[in-house]
Amino acid sequence: MQVSPGRPATMGTFTSMTTSAQQLIETARLTPPAGPFDWEQVEQRLEAPVPQDYRKLLDAGGGGLWLDFLRLFVPAPGPGLKHVDLERSGLEFEQLQDLFEDEVVGPPDDLDPDARLLPWASTGSGVTLYWQVSPDAAADSYPIRVSDRNGDLWERYDLLITDLLLGVVQGEVRSDLLNESWMDRDVLFKPYADE
């Protein structure tokens, strides 16, 4: 089944007997990072819970680059990787809010005024993926927003993060922003430690 922006998809869209997180972990043969992530600290800094599937994926393989294209943000990424520091996502949203207010970039048309956009991944081409966090929303039901570099184009996916990522890996996600031509299908996952 192909998924396009704005089309709701159930959590089971890309799954069979195992979850999408488990499929990604097994397919990429992820190796756990040296030490565990302090998710409680991350959530305090973000002032929002982190979705369980994202936590499971990072706990299994740490931060890295999927398809040599999609950079997952990670807590405390280490020297030279501040641009993928998940704990800075709250600061990134404050900067984004300033851009919205100054009309430098436009927010998604249907963004609730109480919602926050917290980045959790980006690409080298300027595309950013966000959790749309609303008060009292369950972390595992955050819509995913994808924006181009200028904030001119926004896409929405009502999927788990790992469902979207697995769909991208399998070529089942159709997007104007997650351009297939930028992806290297020969490199499924490369940990930041290997860069």
N, C-alpha and C positions, 0 to 999 in steps of 0.2 A: 504494500500500500504506500503510495506517495503522500507526503505531507507538504502542504503549502502554507505560507504565512496566513494567519487569521482564521485558519480552519481548525476548529477544535479536534483534538484526537485524544483517545483514551490512553491511560497509562499502559495498556496492554498492546498498543499498536505494533510495537516492534519486538514484543516478547513472546516466548513460547513457554516452556516449562521453567526457565530461569529468568531472572530479572535482566533488564537492559544493563544495569551496573555489572552484574555477574558476567554477562556475555562480553562486555568490554574488557573486564579484568582478565578473563580467560583467553580471549582472542589476542590481546596485546601482551599476554604473559607478564603482567605487571609484577614488580618486586616492591614490597613495602619499603618506605623510607627508613632511615636509621633510627629515628625516634618518633614517638607518636605526636600528633598535633594536639595543641591545647584548645579544643573546640569551645570550651567555656569562655576562655579569654577572647577568642575570635568573636563569639557572639556578643560579648560585652562591648567590645570595640565597635562592632557593626550596629549594635542596638537592634539586632534582629537574629532570629534563629537561622542556621544554615541547613538547607535541605539534606535529608538523610542520604539520598542517593549520591549527592556530591561528596559528602563526608566519606561514604563507603569507597568511592572511586579514588579519592585522594589518599585515604588510609591504605589502600591497596598498592598505589603506585607513585604517590607524591605528585608534585607538579611537573608539567611537561608540555610538549608540543604534540598535538594530534594531527596526523596527516601533513606534518611539516607546515601547518597553517594556523591551527587554533590553539592559542596559549591559555591554559587554565591557570587562574590565579590560585595562589597557595599561601597559607600562613607562614610568616617568617621565611621567605624564599632564599635569603642569603645575599652575599655581596653581588652587586651588578644586576640584581633582578628586582629592584624596587618597583619597576613598572608592572610586575605581576603579583604584588603583595595584596592578598585578599583583605588583610586588616586595614588597608588604606582605602577600601571601597567607599566607606562613609565620607571620607574627605573628597573623593572623586565626585560623589553625588552633590556635595555642597558647591563644588566648582561648576557642575552641570546646572544646578539651580540658578547660579549667578548668570550663566549663559542664557538660560530660559528667560529670566527677568529682564536682561538687557536685550533680548530678542536677537541675540547672535545666532542661536539655534532654536528650533522649535521643538517642544515636547510632543510626544504622541498625542494625536487629537483626542483620544478617549482616556487620557491619563487622569485618574482621580487626584484632586488637589492634595489629599492626605497621603498619597502613595510616594514612595521613594524608589529610585532606580539605583540598585547597587551592582556595579560591574563584577562579573565573575570570570570573564574570558575576553580575549581580544585577538585580533589578527594583525599581521604586519601591514595590511592594506588599510588600516584605520577603522575597521569594523569592530564594534564593541557589543558584547552580550551582557544583558542585565537581568537581575531578578527584579520584578515589580513587587515591592513589599508594601502591603497595606496594613494598617492597624488591625490587630486581631486575626490576620490571615495565617493559616497554617503554612509552614515553610514548604511542605511538599506540594502545595497548590499554587505557589507563586507563578504567575505567567512569566514567560521569557520574552524580553524585548531585545531586538537586534537593531542597531543603528549604524548608519554610515558615518564617515568621519565628520561630516558637516551637520549631522542631525536633520538632514533634509528628508531622509527616507527611514521609516520605522516599520519593522515587522513584528508580529506577535505570534507566539507559539504557546498553546496551552498543553504543554507536555512536561514530564519530568526532564531534568537536565540530561540524564543518561539516555532517555528515550530520544531526545533531540540529537545528542552526540552519536548514538548508535545509528540513527537515521542518516546522519551526514556520512558516517563511515561506510554505510551500506549503499550510499547514493540514492536514498529514498526521500531526502528532503529537497524540495525545490525552493530556491530563494534567489532574490535579486542581489542579496548582499553576501551570502556564503557561496562565493563563486567557485565552481568546480575547477576552473583552470588554474587556480592558485594552489590546489591541493596536490600533494605527492602521495599517491596511494601505495607506493612502495615502502613508505615510512609511517607505519600505523601510529606508533608512539615513541617519542624520544624524551627521556627525563631531562630536566634542566641540568642535572649533574653531568650529562653527556655533551652538553652544548659547548 
